[in-house]
Amino acid sequence: MHGGALAGWLLMALCAVSAASCLLRARTGTPQERGTARSEALMGLGMAAMALPAAVLTPPEWAWAVYAVVFGAAALRALRPARRGSHHLHHLVGSLAMVYMAVAMAPGAGGAGGHAGHGAAAGGAGGIPLLTGALLVYFALYVLRSAGHLIPAGTAVASFAGGSAEGVVRRGASGAASGAAGGAAGGRAELTRACRLTMGIAMFAMLLTL
């Protein structure tokens, strides 16, 4: 990135860890959940590859065409499910953003070629300012929304204030089993949100380099 190789390494590490987390999630859950996790893992791996500093590896010119084809196919695959929910729509936007970055960063685009994490070519990559700005606004709002969902709601004090100590004990005893069962599901959901938040931040950072 424009900030140097260290920023590229940090971005690559974040995306790689997110992709690994998605691959682990792809081993369990419903078929739809596993498919979503695999799509997110592909996104994370692609972003990690884009973020690799140029001092380590300079991609061949055809690599950008491969990025565009792979994520173009991912966008086409997400087009139909995008009508059913906001997360599928977000995946469609993310895939299209990856295609856009691959085209913008290809050698010859905007006269400078470059790479979000690669660092950083002196002139930067060639992008369309209006489209880049719109994507930056979208991912900034997505990050803020995702971060808000990770903040736990403080309902314990309110529920305690409305009941007696005996009621609290009874509720605690009867809810112990359901709490244990729901804890794993809740932890999995929070991990999924954290993974998506991380990739949203990484996408925002990569778009800043255009």
C-alpha positions in Angstrom: 0.0 0.0 0.0 1.0 3.6 -0.2 2.0 3.4 3.5 4.8 0.9 2.8 5.5 -2.8 2.9 4.4 -3.0 6.6 0.9 -2.0 5.8 0.8 -4.6 3.0 2.0 -7.3 5.3 -0.6 -6.4 8.0 -3.4 -6.3 5.4 -2.3 -9.6 4.0 -2.2 -11.2 7.4 -5.7 -9.9 8.3 -7.2 -11.3 5.0 -5.4 -14.6 5.3 -6.6 -15.2 8.9 -10.2 -14.2 7.9 -10.0 -16.7 4.9 -8.7 -19.4 7.2 -11.6 -18.8 9.6 -14.1 -19.0 6.8 -12.6 -22.3 5.6 -13.1 -23.7 9.1 -16.7 -22.5 9.1 -17.2 -24.2 5.7 -16.8 -27.6 7.4 -20.0 -27.4 9.4 -23.5 -25.9 9.2 -26.2 -26.1 6.5 -25.3 -26.4 2.8 -26.2 -22.7 2.4 -23.9 -21.7 5.3 -21.1 -23.8 4.0 -21.4 -22.2 0.5 -21.4 -18.7 2.0 -18.3 -19.5 4.0 -16.5 -20.8 1.0 -17.4 -17.7 -1.0 -16.1 -15.5 1.9 -12.9 -17.7 2.0 -12.3 -17.1 -1.7 -12.8 -13.3 -1.1 -10.3 -13.4 1.8 -7.7 -15.4 -0.2 -8.0 -13.0 -3.2 -7.5 -10.0 -1.0 -4.6 -11.5 0.7 -2.9 -12.2 -2.6 -3.6 -8.6 -3.7 -2.1 -7.3 -0.5 1.2 -9.3 -0.8 4.0 -6.7 -0.9 5.8 -6.3 -4.3 9.2 -6.8 -2.6 8.1 -10.4 -2.0 6.4 -11.2 -5.2 5.4 -9.2 -8.3 2.5 -10.9 -10.0 2.6 -11.5 -13.8 0.5 -9.3 -16.0 -2.0 -12.1 -16.6 -2.7 -12.5 -12.9 -5.0 -9.4 -13.0 -7.1 -11.0 -15.7 -7.4 -14.1 -13.6 -8.6 -12.1 -10.6 -11.2 -10.4 -12.8 -12.5 -13.7 -14.3 -12.6 -15.5 -10.9 -14.4 -12.7 -9.1 -16.6 -12.0 -12.1 -17.8 -15.6 -11.9 -18.3 -15.1 -8.1 -20.4 -12.1 -8.8 -22.5 -13.9 -11.4 -23.0 -16.7 -8.9 -24.1 -14.2 -6.2 -26.5 -12.4 -8.5 -29.5 -14.6 -8.0 -29.1 -15.1 -4.2 -28.7 -11.3 -3.9 -32.5 -11.0 -4.2 -33.0 -13.0 -1.0 -31.0 -11.2 1.5 -28.7 -8.3 2.3 -25.7 -10.4 3.0 -25.9 -12.0 -0.5 -26.2 -8.5 -1.9 -23.1 -7.5 0.0 -21.2 -10.5 -1.4 -22.2 -9.4 -4.9 -20.9 -5.9 -4.2 -17.7 -7.2 -2.8 -17.1 -9.5 -5.8 -17.7 -6.6 -8.2 -15.4 -4.4 -6.2 -12.7 -7.1 -6.5 -13.2 -7.1 -10.3 -13.0 -3.3 -10.4 -9.7 -3.3 -8.4 -8.2 -6.0 -10.6 -9.0 -4.0 -13.7 -7.9 -0.7 -12.1 -4.6 -2.2 -10.9 -3.6 -4.0 -14.0 -0.5 -2.8 -15.8 -1.3 0.1 -18.0 -4.5 1.1 -16.2 -4.3 4.8 -15.5 -0.8 4.8 -16.9 0.8 3.3 -13.8 -0.1 -0.2 -12.9 0.1 -1.2 -9.3 -1.4 -3.3 -6.6 -3.1 -2.4 -3.4 -0.8 -4.3 -1.3 2.0 -4.6 -3.7 2.6 -1.5 -3.0 2.5 0.8 -4.0 3.5 1.9 -7.3 4.5 5.5 -7.2 1.7 6.8 -9.3 -1.0 4.6 -7.9 -3.5 2.5 -9.8 -6.0 3.9 -12.3 -9.5 4.0 -11.0 -12.7 6.0 -11.6 -12.9 8.5 -8.7 -16.7 8.6 -8.5 -17.0 4.8 -8.5 -14.1 4.5 -6.0 -15.7 7.1 -3.8 -19.1 5.3 -3.9 -17.4 2.0 -2.9 -15.5 3.7 -0.1 -18.7 5.1 1.3 -20.5 1.7 1.0 -17.7 -0.2 2.8 -17.3 2.5 5.5 -21.0 2.2 6.3 -20.8 -1.6 6.2 -17.9 -1.6 8.7 -19.7 0.8 11.0 -22.9 -1.3 10.9 -21.0 -4.6 11.4 -19.1 -3.1 14.4 -22.4 -2.0 15.9 -23.7 -5.6 15.7 -20.7 -6.8 17.7 -21.5 -4.6 20.7 -23.5 -6.7 23.2 -26.8 -5.4 24.3 -26.9 -4.6 28.0 -30.1 -6.4 29.0 -28.9 -8.3 32.1 -29.3 -5.4 34.5 -32.7 -4.5 33.2 -34.0 -8.1 33.5 -32.6 -8.4 37.0 -34.3 -5.1 38.1 -37.7 -6.4 37.2 -37.6 -9.6 39.2 -36.9 -11.1 42.6 -33.8 -13.0 43.6 -35.8 -16.2 43.7 -36.9 -15.7 40.2 -33.4 -15.0 39.1 -32.2 -18.3 40.6 -35.0 -20.3 39.0 -34.4 -18.7 35.6 -30.7 -19.4 36.0 -31.3 -23.1 36.8 -33.8 -23.6 34.0 -31.7 -21.6 31.5 -28.4 -23.2 32.2 -28.7 -25.9 29.6 -30.1 -23.6 26.9 -27.4 -21.1 27.7 -24.7 -23.7 27.2 -26.2 -24.8 23.9 -26.7 -21.2 22.7 -23.2 -20.2 23.8 -21.5 -22.1 21.0 -23.9 -20.8 18.4 -23.6 -17.3 19.7 -19.8 -17.6 19.6 -19.9 -18.9 16.1 -22.1 -16.0 15.0 -19.8 -13.4 16.6 -16.8 -15.0 14.9 -18.6 -14.8 11.6 -19.4 -11.1 12.1 -15.8 -10.4 13.2 -14.5 -12.1 10.1 -16.8 -10.1 7.8 -15.9 -6.9 9.7 -12.2 -7.6 9.1 -12.7 -8.1 5.4 -14.8 -5.0 5.2 -12.0 -3.0 6.7 -9.4 -4.6 4.4 -11.6 -3.8 1.4 -11.9 -0.2 2.5 -8.1 0.0 2.9 -7.4 -1.4 -0.5 -9.9 0.9 -2.2 -8.0 3.8 -0.6 -5.0 3.0 -2.8 -6.8 3.5 -6.0 
